[in-house]
Amino acid sequence: MSTTALKEAPAKGRDLITPHWRQHAKEIQKYGTVIRDLPIGLSEEVRTEITARLNILLADTASLRDLYKKSHWQVGGPTFYQLHLLFDKHFAEQVELVDLLAERIQILGGVSLAMAHDIAENTRLERPPRGREEVPVQISRLLEAHKIIIEDARALAKKAADLGDDGTNDLLVSNVLRTSEMQVWFISEHLVDMPLVHAK
């Protein structure tokens, strides 16, 4: 083997194992569209309508997820320990719902919202201040967010059922609604003015 060939062989080897990380290309699917021919028994029109509505619900759910984490970090006072743990539990449950909603959008052939700035642009939840708030205000803010999500999930579940989208209907009823209702129950009890030691 010539000297030139020996020098070229290691260079070719390096080329084979060098990552090609500066790549750019056009999007393979635009946001707001669905894959035209998808064999799941739902028309393109139905899937387009449902994915658009699901993306708004996804944005709200992702915002509620983050609101729970903010509350988990910033809660204070005599119920700190209980609420610190409860908010983190609810955060984890919302993480699961975000994943289920995003995957449902993809299953329907759509494109799910994913980035924080897209979530912020599309959510209907009121943005909290950056600073800390008192516990009753934190809980009230969480309950308001749940109200928006529950009302939308009920309406969308009915719409999905009317359009024959049983998968979306089941996801909304079995996961989003039941989880949200349970979380509302758990946190709303912390706003009941109940004596701790002596009955009134």
Secondary structure, DSSP 8 states (H G I E B T S, - for coil): --HHHHHHHHHHHHHHHS---------SS-TT---S--SSS--HHHHHHHHHHHHHHHHHHHHHHHHHHHHHHH--STTHHHHHHHHHHHHHHHHHHHHHHHHHHHHTT-----SHHHHHHH--S----SS---HHHHHHHHHHHHHHHHHHHHHHHHHHHHTT-HHHHHIIIIIIIHHHHHHHHHHHGGGS---SSS--
